[in-house]
Amino acid sequence: MTFIPADSAFRRLWFANLAANGAEQLALAAIPLMAALALNATPEQMGGLTAFQTLPYLLFSLLAGIWADRFPRHWLMAGAEAVRAVLLLWLPLLALAGWLDLVALAAIGFVLSASTVLFNVSAQAYLPALVGRESLARANARLEFARAAAVFLGPGLAGMVAGWTSPATALAVSGITSALAAWLLVAPAMRRDQSKMQTGLPLGRALAEGFLLVWRHPLLRAIAGCAMAWNFSWFVLMAVLVLFAINELGLSPAQIGFALGTQGLGMLLAASCLPAIHARLRLGPMILLGPTMSVLAALCVGGATILHGSMAYGAICAGFFLFGFGPMLWTIGQTSLRQAIVPARLIGRVSAMQQVATLGMRPLGALAGGWVGGEYGLAATIWLAVAGYGVQLAIILMSPMPRLSELPEAMTEETA
């Protein structure tokens, strides 16, 4: 598969997606490093910081979905990245002036996450205007390949820059990358989907339409439930992982960045192998690989709590590789399924509902991880995450997903 598309609008979207996700991954890795190394955050403070950074996914996703059904989506994406660029370039100046504390870091992280929410929802709603129904899986694989490249390179780059200079420098690089994404999205070639904007529906009814569609459809409901359990468990784990790696395993920022970056390597490999996997597996079993491999990944990371030295480090790297490979297949499959069956006028809101399910559990998981880490220890928190991944697998196994062989028929306005 050629991952850099030829179509001018899709090519700009691809590069903007690469830049936006690269900026996000740099910031996600640099902010906890700054909190741990420069501000001496405790486990409870790390959990609170992570929760506050991720709260917009719960509070803002639904509103972002309504905006994505009402306003030009390429302008929403460009505006979101422009805001991120300004904040990420401003944050190092605060650190240099000595005005940065955990409260300021959390507040800026909150707005950064809100911008990411708007970008992601708008991008998912925008894609069906560029490609046909039969090409959605391939197009999503291309976009996810770009995201995987960012996940693979971003944490490692942030760790190296933080080790050579400071986390603030990594945040400045992230800001420049966001500015590039904003510039790519303002071209006239991006004006593809203006005829689908919905403007007159009251806010409450707009939200209700999206929620009821997800709740009534057995596949969409199962996807949302599985995603909620997955992301709760992920942020239980991520709330304490950096502290565990530094305090218990004695890893350096560069080593931590490399370990986190192996997730991106798994994502890259999965996106590259998608055509071969899709040719050999039905759609449902392919999607199921994500939850299944996530359980194996969590067990690897859990194993690091009872191993030592290079074996513990290797277990973490293996776990994050699996966290990249399986969930990448899940993301491509379930995103293509939603885009193929949901009516165009509802795609923004349904994408937002999925984002709430996928990412809205982040603050709850982070708070739970921080509390369990403070009360019972870092190892106990990691094993709580392992149990949560068992729950997400059970949810999807009890749904119609294992029997799904191909994309279902698109929903009509009447059935929606």
Phi, psi and chi 1 to 4 in degrees:
 res  aa     phi    psi   chi1   chi2   chi3   chi4
   1 MET       -  134.4 -178.1 -173.3  -65.4      -
   2 THR   -86.5  119.8  -58.7      -      -      -
   3 PHE   -89.5  -19.1  -75.1   95.3      -      -
   4 ILE   -95.3  109.5  -59.1  178.6      -      -
   5 PRO   -72.6  160.3   25.0  -32.0      -      -
   6 ALA   -88.4  -34.3      -      -      -      -
   7 ASP   -58.7  132.9  176.8   81.1      -      -
   8 SER   -63.0  -44.3   60.9      -      -      -
   9 ALA   -67.1  -43.7      -      -      -      -
  10 PHE   -66.5  -35.8 -165.1    9.9      -      -
  11 ARG   -63.7  -43.7 -176.3  168.6   60.4 -112.0
  12 ARG   -63.6  -41.3  -80.9 -175.1  169.9  -92.6
  13 LEU   -62.0  -40.3  178.8   63.7      -      -
  14 TRP   -62.5  -49.8 -169.6   90.1      -      -
  15 PHE   -67.5  -37.2  -81.0  111.2      -      -
  16 ALA   -64.9  -39.5      -      -      -      -
  17 ASN   -63.2  -40.9 -171.8   58.2      -      -
  18 LEU   -62.1  -46.6  174.9   63.2      -      -
  19 ALA   -66.9  -43.6      -      -      -      -
  20 ALA   -64.3  -44.4      -      -      -      -
  21 ASN   -70.6  -33.5  -80.0  -78.3      -      -
  22 GLY   -62.2  -43.8      -      -      -      -
  23 ALA   -62.3  -41.9      -      -      -      -
  24 GLU   -63.6  -44.1 -179.2 -169.8   12.2      -
  25 GLN   -67.4  -37.6  -68.0  -58.7  -42.8      -
  26 LEU   -59.4  -46.1  -80.7  166.4      -      -
  27 ALA   -68.1  -41.2      -      -      -      -
  28 LEU   -61.8  -34.0  -76.2  175.4      -      -
  29 ALA   -81.1  -36.2      -      -      -      -
  30 ALA   -76.8  -35.6      -      -      -      -
  31 ILE   -64.8  -48.6  -73.1  175.8      -      -
  32 PRO   -66.1  -31.1   17.7  -29.4      -      -
  33 LEU   -63.9  -40.9  -75.2  172.7      -      -
  34 MET   -64.2  -41.9  177.9  173.5  -75.6      -
  35 ALA   -64.5  -41.3      -      -      -      -
  36 ALA   -76.4  -41.6      -      -      -      -
  37 LEU   -90.7  -39.0  -62.1  175.8      -      -
  38 ALA   -95.7  -30.6      -      -      -      -
  39 LEU  -111.9    0.4  -58.7  176.6      -      -
  40 ASN    53.7   49.1  -60.9  -46.1      -      -
  41 ALA   -69.0  143.6      -      -      -      -
  42 THR   -85.0  169.6   65.4      -      -      -
  43 PRO   -56.6  -41.6  -27.9   35.9      -      -
  44 GLU   -65.0  -40.1  -68.4   86.8  -11.7      -
  45 GLN   -67.8  -37.7  -71.4  171.7  -30.5      -
  46 MET   -63.1  -41.9  -71.4  -70.7  -78.3      -
  47 GLY   -63.8  -43.2      -      -      -      -
  48 GLY   -64.5  -40.9      -      -      -      -
  49 LEU   -61.6  -47.5  173.2   65.3      -      -
  50 THR   -62.9  -40.3  -54.5      -      -      -
  51 ALA   -63.2  -44.8      -      -      -      -
  52 PHE   -66.4  -37.7 -156.3   70.5      -      -
  53 GLN   -62.9  -33.4  -79.7 -177.3  -93.6      -
  54 THR   -97.0   -3.6   55.9      -      -      -
  55 LEU   -58.7  -35.4 -162.6   56.8      -      -
  56 PRO   -58.2  -26.8  -27.6   36.4      -      -
  57 TYR   -63.7  -29.2  -67.2   98.7      -      -
  58 LEU   -87.2  -39.0 -173.7   59.9      -      -
  59 LEU   -88.3  -29.8  -60.5  179.9      -      -
  60 PHE  -111.2  -15.0 -174.4   55.3      -      -
  61 SER   -60.8  -43.6  -70.7      -      -      -
  62 LEU   -65.7  -41.9  -61.7 -179.8      -      -
  63 LEU   -63.9  -39.1 -179.3   59.3      -      -
  64 ALA   -62.0  -37.6      -      -      -      -
  65 GLY   -64.2  -39.6      -      -      -      -
  66 ILE   -64.9  -43.8  -67.1  174.0      -      -
  67 TRP   -60.1  -39.2  -73.3   -0.8      -      -
  68 ALA   -68.1  -21.1      -      -      -      -
  69 ASP   -91.9   -3.5  -76.0  -21.5      -      -
  70 ARG  -118.8  -28.4  -68.5 -174.8  175.6 -178.8
  71 PHE  -122.3  160.8  -57.3  113.5      -      -
  72 PRO   -56.8  121.6  -25.8   35.0      -      -
  73 ARG   -70.9  -32.1  -69.9  151.4 -175.9  164.5
  74 HIS   -69.3  -30.4   70.6  -69.2      -      -
  75 TRP   -73.0  -35.1  -79.5  113.4      -      -
  76 LEU   -62.7  -44.2  -67.8  175.6      -      -
  77 MET   -63.6  -44.0  -70.8 -174.7  -79.0      -
  78 ALA   -63.7  -42.9      -      -      -      -
  79 GLY   -63.3  -39.9      -      -      -      -
  80 ALA   -61.9  -43.7      -      -      -      -
  81 GLU   -71.5  -31.7  -73.2  -53.0  -57.7      -
  82 ALA   -64.0  -41.7      -      -      -      -
  83 VAL   -63.1  -43.8  169.7      -      -      -
  84 ARG   -59.6  -42.4  -77.4  178.3   56.5   84.3
  85 ALA   -60.8  -45.9      -      -      -      -
  86 VAL   -61.3  -46.8  170.1      -      -      -
  87 LEU   -67.3  -40.4  -70.0  175.3      -      -
  88 LEU   -70.3  -26.8  -73.5  165.0      -      -
  89 LEU   -82.7  -24.4  -68.7  170.6      -      -
  90 TRP   -78.7  -35.8 -175.5   42.1      -      -
  91 LEU   -58.4  -45.8 -158.3  157.6      -      -
  92 PRO   -61.3  -30.9  -23.2   33.8      -      -
  93 LEU   -65.8  -38.6  -62.3  177.8      -      -
  94 LEU   -62.1  -42.7  -69.9  177.8      -      -
  95 ALA   -64.0  -41.9      -      -      -      -
  96 LEU   -64.0  -36.0 -175.3   63.6      -      -
  97 ALA   -80.9   -6.5      -      -      -      -
  98 GLY    79.0   18.8      -      -      -      -
  99 TRP  -100.4    2.3  -63.7  -21.6      -      -
 100 LEU   -89.7  128.5 -174.5   65.9      -      -
 101 ASP  -134.1 -177.8   57.1   16.7      -      -
 102 LEU   -64.3  -33.1  -75.7  170.4      -      -
 103 VAL   -65.5  -47.9  174.3      -      -      -
 104 ALA   -63.9  -40.0      -      -      -      -
 105 LEU   -62.8  -41.5 -169.3   62.6      -      -
 106 ALA   -67.1  -40.9      -      -      -      -
 107 ALA   -64.2  -43.4      -      -      -      -
 108 ILE   -67.4  -40.0  -68.1  173.4      -      -
 109 GLY   -60.7  -34.6      -      -      -      -
 110 PHE   -61.3  -48.0 -179.2   91.6      -      -
 111 VAL   -69.1  -37.7 -178.6      -      -      -
 112 LEU   -58.8  -42.3  -69.7  174.0      -      -
 113 SER   -68.1  -38.0  -66.0      -      -      -
 114 ALA   -60.9  -39.0      -      -      -      -
 115 SER   -66.3  -39.8  -61.1      -      -      -
 116 THR   -63.3  -41.0  -60.8      -      -      -
 117 VAL   -56.5  -49.8  167.6      -      -      -
 118 LEU   -63.2  -40.4 -175.6   58.0      -      -
 119 PHE   -63.1  -48.3 -178.4   93.5      -      -
 120 ASN   -65.6  -44.9  -70.0  -17.7      -      -
 121 VAL   -64.0  -44.3  170.0      -      -      -
 122 SER   -64.5  -38.9  -60.0      -      -      -
 123 ALA   -65.5  -42.3      -      -      -      -
 124 GLN   -66.1  -36.4  -72.0 -168.9   17.6      -
 125 ALA   -74.3  -27.3      -      -      -      -
 126 TYR   -77.3  -34.2 -178.8   70.7      -      -
 127 LEU   -57.0  -44.7 -177.6   61.8      -      -
 128 PRO   -59.8  -18.9  -26.5   36.7      -      -
 129 ALA   -75.3  -15.7      -      -      -      -
 130 LEU   -99.0  -30.4  -62.4 -175.4      -      -
 131 VAL  -130.5  158.6  -59.1      -      -      -
 132 GLY   -78.4  168.0      -      -      -      -
 133 ARG   -57.7  -40.6 -173.5  174.9 -170.6  -91.6
 134 GLU   -70.9  -19.7  -63.3   76.2   14.0      -
 135 SER   -99.5    3.6  -57.8      -      -      -
 136 LEU   -62.9  -43.1  -77.8  170.3      -      -
 137 ALA   -62.4  -43.3      -      -      -      -
 138 ARG   -66.3  -42.3 -174.3  176.9 -177.6 -176.9
 139 ALA   -64.6  -43.3      -      -      -      -
 140 ASN   -63.9  -35.8  -82.1  -54.6      -      -
 141 ALA   -62.8  -39.3      -      -      -      -
 142 ARG   -65.0  -44.5  -73.6  173.8  166.5  174.9
 143 LEU   -66.1  -39.8  -67.6  178.2      -      -
 144 GLU   -69.9  -28.3  -70.3  -60.4  -38.6      -
 145 PHE   -62.4  -42.6 -177.4   87.5      -      -
 146 ALA   -63.2  -42.9      -      -      -      -
 147 ARG   -64.5  -39.6 -175.9  171.2   72.6   90.4
 148 ALA   -63.5  -40.0      -      -      -      -
 149 ALA   -60.1  -39.8      -      -      -      -
 150 ALA   -67.1  -42.0      -      -      -      -
 151 VAL   -65.2  -36.3  173.4      -      -      -
 152 PHE   -69.8  -44.4  175.7   53.1      -      -
 153 LEU   -88.5  -32.0  -63.2  173.6      -      -
 154 GLY   -61.0  -55.7      -      -      -      -
 155 PRO   -61.5  -40.4  -24.2   35.2      -      -
 156 GLY   -64.1  -42.5      -      -      -      -
 157 LEU   -63.9  -42.7  178.7   59.7      -      -
 158 ALA   -62.1  -42.5      -      -      -      -
 159 GLY   -63.8  -41.8      -      -      -      -
 160 MET   -67.1  -45.0  -73.7 -172.0  -66.7      -
 161 VAL   -63.7  -41.9  172.0      -      -      -
 162 ALA   -63.7  -36.5      -      -      -      -
 163 GLY   -70.9  -38.4      -      -      -      -
 164 TRP   -76.2  -39.2  -67.4  -23.5      -      -
 165 THR  -123.3  -90.4   56.7      -      -      -
 166 SER  -161.4  161.0   70.4      -      -      -
 167 PRO   -57.9  -28.7  -25.6   35.1      -      -
 168 ALA   -61.7  -36.4      -      -      -      -
 169 THR   -65.3  -40.0  -53.9      -      -      -
 170 ALA   -61.9  -36.6      -      -      -      -
 171 LEU   -67.7  -35.2  -69.5  168.2      -      -
 172 ALA   -65.6  -41.1      -      -      -      -
 173 VAL   -61.0  -40.1  174.2      -      -      -
 174 SER   -60.7  -40.9  177.1      -      -      -
 175 GLY   -63.4  -41.6      -      -      -      -
 176 ILE   -63.0  -38.6  -65.2  169.9      -      -
 177 THR   -67.1  -39.7  -50.6      -      -      -
 178 SER   -63.2  -39.2  -82.6      -      -      -
 179 ALA   -60.9  -39.2      -      -      -      -
 180 LEU   -62.4  -42.7  173.6   62.2      -      -
 181 ALA   -60.7  -43.4      -      -      -      -
 182 ALA   -60.9  -42.8      -      -      -      -
 183 TRP   -62.4  -39.4  175.8   77.8      -      -
 184 LEU   -65.0  -26.8  -73.2  165.9      -      -
 185 LEU   -91.9   -4.5  -69.2  163.6      -      -
 186 VAL   -97.5    5.8  -63.5      -      -      -
 187 ALA   -71.1  150.4      -      -      -      -
 188 PRO   -57.2  -28.8  -25.6   34.9      -      -
 189 ALA   -62.0  -17.3      -      -      -      -
 190 MET   -84.2   -3.7  -57.1  -57.6  -69.6      -
 191 ARG   -85.4   78.6  -60.7  169.3 -172.3  169.3
 192 ARG  -110.0  -25.0  -69.1  -74.2 -173.2   92.3
 193 ASP  -123.1   26.5   63.7  -17.2      -      -
 194 GLN   -66.7  -27.7  -50.2  -46.4  -54.8      -
 195 SER   -69.5  -12.1   62.6      -      -      -
 196 LYS   -99.3    4.3  -64.1  173.9 -178.0  170.3
 197 MET   -70.0  136.3  -58.9  -62.7  105.2      -
 198 GLN  -109.3  129.0  -55.6  -68.1  -48.9      -
 199 THR  -122.0  -24.8   57.3      -      -      -
 200 GLY   -97.5   -6.1      -      -      -      -
 201 LEU   -77.1  132.8 -154.0   60.0      -      -
 202 PRO   -59.8  153.1  -22.3   32.8      -      -
 203 LEU   -58.3  -47.5  179.2   63.7      -      -
 204 GLY   -61.9  -42.9      -      -      -      -
 205 ARG   -69.0  -36.6 -176.5  177.4  171.5 -171.2
 206 ALA   -61.2  -43.1      -      -      -      -
 207 LEU   -66.2  -41.7  -69.5  174.5      -      -
 208 ALA   -63.0  -39.7      -      -      -      -
 209 GLU   -59.0  -47.4  -84.8 -165.5  -32.9      -
 210 GLY   -65.5  -43.0      -      -      -      -
 211 PHE   -64.0  -46.0  173.9   79.1      -      -
 212 LEU   -65.2  -35.9  -70.8  174.0      -      -
 213 LEU   -62.7  -45.3 -178.9   63.2      -      -
 214 VAL   -66.3  -41.8  172.5      -      -      -
 215 TRP   -67.0  -37.7  178.5 -106.3      -      -
 216 ARG   -81.4  -22.4  -69.2  170.3  178.3  170.3
 217 HIS   -91.0  121.3 -163.4  -72.2      -      -
 218 PRO   -62.1  -35.3   19.6  -31.1      -      -
 219 LEU   -72.9  -45.0  -70.9  172.3      -      -
 220 LEU   -63.9  -37.9  -63.8  178.6      -      -
 221 ARG   -65.5  -41.5 -174.0  172.0   64.1 -114.3
 222 ALA   -68.3  -40.1      -      -      -      -
 223 ILE   -59.5  -45.1  -71.4  170.2      -      -
 224 ALA   -63.8  -44.4      -      -      -      -
 225 GLY   -64.1  -43.5      -      -      -      -
 226 CYS   -62.4  -42.6  179.8      -      -      -
 227 ALA   -64.2  -37.0      -      -      -      -
 228 MET   -62.2  -46.9  -69.8  173.1   69.8      -
 229 ALA   -66.8  -38.7      -      -      -      -
 230 TRP   -62.1  -48.6 -164.8  100.9      -      -
 231 ASN   -74.9  -32.1  -80.3  -88.4      -      -
 232 PHE   -58.2  -46.8  178.0   86.3      -      -
 233 SER   -66.7  -38.9  -55.6      -      -      -
 234 TRP   -60.8  -41.8  175.2 -105.6      -      -
 235 PHE   -86.2  -18.1  -88.7   81.6      -      -
 236 VAL   -59.1  -46.6  167.2      -      -      -
 237 LEU   -65.9  -48.5  176.0   64.2      -      -
 238 MET   -71.0  -20.9  -66.1  -54.7  -67.4      -
 239 ALA   -63.7  -27.1      -      -      -      -
 240 VAL  -122.5   -5.4  -60.0      -      -      -
 241 LEU   -61.8  -45.3 -176.5   68.7      -      -
 242 VAL   -62.2  -43.8  169.8      -      -      -
 243 LEU   -63.0  -41.2  -72.2  176.4      -      -
 244 PHE   -62.1  -44.1  176.1   76.9      -      -
 245 ALA   -65.6  -38.2      -      -      -      -
 246 ILE   -78.4  -50.6  -67.4  172.8      -      -
 247 ASN   -80.7  -38.7  -63.3  -19.8      -      -
 248 GLU   -93.9  -37.6  -57.4  -66.3  -28.6      -
 249 LEU  -102.3  -13.8  -59.1 -178.1      -      -
 250 GLY    69.1   31.8      -      -      -      -
 251 LEU   -80.8  152.5  -59.0 -179.2      -      -
 252 SER   -87.3  164.8   67.9      -      -      -
 253 PRO   -56.0  -39.3  -28.1   35.7      -      -
 254 ALA   -65.0  -40.8      -      -      -      -
 255 GLN   -64.7  -41.6  -72.3  175.9  -51.3      -
 256 ILE   -63.5  -44.0  -65.0  170.5      -      -
 257 GLY   -60.0  -40.5      -      -      -      -
 258 PHE   -65.7  -43.2  178.1   82.8      -      -
 259 ALA   -61.2  -44.8      -      -      -      -
 260 LEU   -64.9  -34.1  -63.5  177.6      -      -
 261 GLY   -68.8  -20.9      -      -      -      -
 262 THR   -63.9  -22.3   58.5      -      -      -
 263 GLN   -61.1  -43.7 -178.0 -174.8   15.6      -
 264 GLY   -63.8  -35.8      -      -      -      -
 265 LEU   -61.4  -43.2 -178.9   60.8      -      -
 266 GLY   -62.9  -39.0      -      -      -      -
 267 MET   -64.6  -42.7  -66.2  168.0   68.4      -
 268 LEU   -60.6  -45.1  -76.7  169.7      -      -
 269 LEU   -64.7  -41.4 -176.1   60.0      -      -
 270 ALA   -64.2  -44.5      -      -      -      -
 271 ALA   -62.9  -36.8      -      -      -      -
 272 SER   -68.6  -35.6  -58.4      -      -      -
 273 CYS   -87.9   -3.3  -64.4      -      -      -
 274 LEU   -53.5  -48.3  176.5   74.3      -      -
 275 PRO   -57.6  -42.0  -24.9   35.8      -      -
 276 ALA   -67.3  -40.6      -      -      -      -
 277 ILE   -67.2  -44.1  -65.0  172.1      -      -
 278 HIS   -64.5  -30.3 -168.4   41.9      -      -
 279 ALA   -72.0  -23.3      -      -      -      -
 280 ARG  -104.1  -18.9  -70.2  166.6  174.5   78.0
 281 LEU  -121.1  147.4  -70.6  178.0      -      -
 282 ARG   -67.4  161.5  -66.6  179.3  -68.6  113.6
 283 LEU   -59.0  -45.9  179.5   60.8      -      -
 284 GLY   -59.8  -53.6      -      -      -      -
 285 PRO   -60.1  -33.3  -29.3   37.0      -      -
 286 MET   -63.6  -43.6 -173.9 -170.1   80.2      -
 287 ILE   -64.5  -36.5  -67.2  174.4      -      -
 288 LEU   -65.7  -19.7  -79.8  170.9      -      -
 289 LEU   -59.8  -31.0  -76.0  176.0      -      -
 290 GLY   -62.8  -59.0      -      -      -      -
 291 PRO   -59.9  -36.3  -25.4   35.4      -      -
 292 THR   -66.9  -47.9  -57.5      -      -      -
 293 MET   -70.1  -23.7  -63.9 -174.1   74.9      -
 294 SER   -66.5  -36.4  -66.0      -      -      -
 295 VAL   -63.0  -44.6  172.9      -      -      -
 296 LEU   -63.0  -39.1  -62.5  176.6      -      -
 297 ALA   -63.2  -44.8      -      -      -      -
 298 ALA   -63.3  -37.6      -      -      -      -
 299 LEU   -64.9  -35.5  -72.1  170.7      -      -
 300 CYS   -63.4  -47.2  -74.5      -      -      -
 301 VAL   -65.4  -39.5  177.9      -      -      -
 302 GLY   -60.3  -34.9      -      -      -      -
 303 GLY   -62.0  -25.5      -      -      -      -
 304 ALA   -65.3  -18.3      -      -      -      -
 305 THR   -77.7  -15.6   64.8      -      -      -
 306 ILE  -117.0   -2.4   56.2  177.6      -      -
 307 LEU  -102.3  176.0  -61.3  172.1      -      -
 308 HIS  -138.0  155.8  -57.7  -77.8      -      -
 309 GLY    59.3 -135.5      -      -      -      -
 310 SER   -65.4  -28.7   59.9      -      -      -
 311 MET   -66.8  -41.0  -67.4 -174.9   65.7      -
 312 ALA   -64.4  -43.7      -      -      -      -
 313 TYR   -63.2  -42.0 -176.6   56.8      -      -
 314 GLY   -62.9  -37.1      -      -      -      -
 315 ALA   -64.4  -40.7      -      -      -      -
 316 ILE   -64.6  -44.6  -69.0  176.8      -      -
 317 CYS   -61.3  -43.4  -68.7      -      -      -
 318 ALA   -63.3  -41.8      -      -      -      -
 319 GLY   -62.1  -44.2      -      -      -      -
 320 PHE   -71.3  -29.4  -86.8   81.9      -      -
 321 PHE   -61.5  -46.0  175.8   84.2      -      -
 322 LEU   -67.1  -34.9  -67.4  173.8      -      -
 323 PHE   -62.3  -23.6  -86.9  133.3      -      -
 324 GLY   -86.0  -44.4      -      -      -      -
 325 PHE   -67.8  -57.5 -168.9   93.9      -      -
 326 GLY   -64.5  -53.2      -      -      -      -
 327 PRO   -61.0  -24.3  -31.3   39.1      -      -
 328 MET   -63.7  -43.5  170.3   59.8   77.8      -
 329 LEU   -63.5  -40.1  -61.0  176.8      -      -
 330 TRP   -59.0  -48.0  156.9  -87.5      -      -
 331 THR   -62.1  -47.7  -62.4      -      -      -
 332 ILE   -63.0  -45.3  -65.6  170.7      -      -
 333 GLY   -66.8  -50.3      -      -      -      -
 334 GLN   -74.3  -30.5   61.4   90.2    4.3      -
 335 THR   -67.0  -44.4  -59.8      -      -      -
 336 SER   -62.8  -38.8  -59.2      -      -      -
 337 LEU   -60.9  -48.0 -171.0  153.2      -      -
 338 ARG   -62.1  -45.6  -76.0 -172.1  -70.9  108.9
 339 GLN   -65.0  -29.5  -68.7  168.6  -25.6      -
 340 ALA   -79.5  -30.7      -      -      -      -
 341 ILE  -104.1  -17.1   66.5  176.4      -      -
 342 VAL   -90.0  133.5  174.9      -      -      -
 343 PRO   -57.2  147.7  -24.4   33.1      -      -
 344 ALA   -58.6  -36.9      -      -      -      -
 345 ARG   -71.4  -13.0   71.8  177.7 -175.2   86.0
 346 LEU  -109.5   -3.4  -71.7  164.2      -      -
 347 ILE   -64.5  -34.5 -171.8   63.9      -      -
 348 GLY   -63.7  -45.4      -      -      -      -
 349 ARG   -70.0  -38.9  -82.8  163.0  -76.2  169.7
 350 VAL   -67.9  -39.3  171.2      -      -      -
 351 SER   -61.1  -38.2  -63.7      -      -      -
 352 ALA   -67.2  -40.8      -      -      -      -
 353 MET   -59.3  -41.9  -65.3  -70.6  172.5      -
 354 GLN   -66.0  -36.7 -179.1   62.0   23.0      -
 355 GLN   -66.4  -37.0 -177.4  143.4  -64.4      -
 356 VAL   -60.7  -45.2  169.7      -      -      -
 357 ALA   -66.6  -40.2      -      -      -      -
 358 THR   -73.8  -40.9  -58.8      -      -      -
 359 LEU  -118.9  -16.7  -56.0  173.1      -      -
 360 GLY   -67.7  -19.6      -      -      -      -
 361 MET   -80.0   -5.6  -63.6  -58.3  -70.7      -
 362 ARG   -58.1  -51.3  -73.1 -178.4  169.7 -171.1
 363 PRO   -62.2  -36.9   18.2  -30.2      -      -
 364 LEU   -64.9  -43.5  -58.9  179.4      -      -
 365 GLY   -64.7  -40.2      -      -      -      -
 366 ALA   -65.3  -43.3      -      -      -      -
 367 LEU   -64.0  -43.0  -73.1  172.9      -      -
 368 ALA   -62.8  -42.7      -      -      -      -
 369 GLY   -63.4  -43.1      -      -      -      -
 370 GLY   -63.7  -41.1      -      -      -      -
 371 TRP   -67.7  -47.1  180.0   79.7      -      -
 372 VAL   -63.7  -38.3  173.2      -      -      -
 373 GLY   -62.6  -39.9      -      -      -      -
 374 GLY   -71.9  -35.3      -      -      -      -
 375 GLU   -86.8  -39.4  -67.6  -69.1  -36.8      -
 376 TYR  -121.9   -6.2  -59.3  102.3      -      -
 377 GLY   106.8  160.2      -      -      -      -
 378 LEU   -68.7  -37.7  -56.9  178.6      -      -
 379 ALA   -64.5  -41.3      -      -      -      -
 380 ALA   -61.8  -36.2      -      -      -      -
 381 THR   -64.8  -42.0  -51.0      -      -      -
 382 ILE   -62.6  -39.9  -68.6  172.8      -      -
 383 TRP   -73.3  -25.7  -75.9  103.5      -      -
 384 LEU   -62.5  -41.2  172.4   63.2      -      -
 385 ALA   -62.8  -39.2      -      -      -      -
 386 VAL   -58.6  -44.0  174.0      -      -      -
 387 ALA   -63.2  -38.8      -      -      -      -
 388 GLY   -62.8  -34.9      -      -      -      -
 389 TYR   -69.6  -28.0  -79.9  109.1      -      -
 390 GLY   -64.6  -36.4      -      -      -      -
 391 VAL   -65.4  -43.9  172.5      -      -      -
 392 GLN   -64.4  -34.6   56.0   90.1   42.8      -
 393 LEU   -66.9  -41.2  178.0   59.0      -      -
 394 ALA   -61.8  -39.0      -      -      -      -
 395 ILE   -61.3  -47.3  -69.9  172.1      -      -
 396 ILE   -74.5  -29.9 -155.0   68.3      -      -
 397 LEU   -67.6  -28.1  -73.8  175.1      -      -
 398 MET   -85.9    2.6  -68.2 -173.3  -67.5      -
 399 SER   -98.4  176.9   77.0      -      -      -
 400 PRO   -71.6   -4.5  -17.5   30.7      -      -
 401 MET   -56.6  -42.9 -169.6   68.8   72.9      -
 402 PRO   -59.3  -23.7  -26.1   35.7      -      -
 403 ARG   -94.3   -0.9  -58.9 -174.8  -63.5  -84.2
 404 LEU   -77.5  125.4 -172.7   65.5      -      -
 405 SER  -103.4  -28.4   58.9      -      -      -
 406 GLU  -155.0  175.5   57.9 -173.6   12.1      -
 407 LEU   -61.4  128.9  -75.3  175.1      -      -
 408 PRO   -67.1  168.8  -13.5   27.4      -      -
 409 GLU   -65.1  148.6  -68.9  -64.5  -38.3      -
 410 ALA   -66.8  144.1      -      -      -      -
 411 MET   -74.5  141.8  -58.7  171.6   68.4      -
 412 THR   -88.6  170.3   64.7      -      -      -
 413 GLU   -61.7  -32.6  -69.2  -66.7  -30.9      -
 414 GLU   -71.3  -45.0  -70.1   75.7   16.7      -
 415 THR   -73.5  -24.9   57.4      -      -      -
 416 ALA   -73.9      -      -      -      -      -
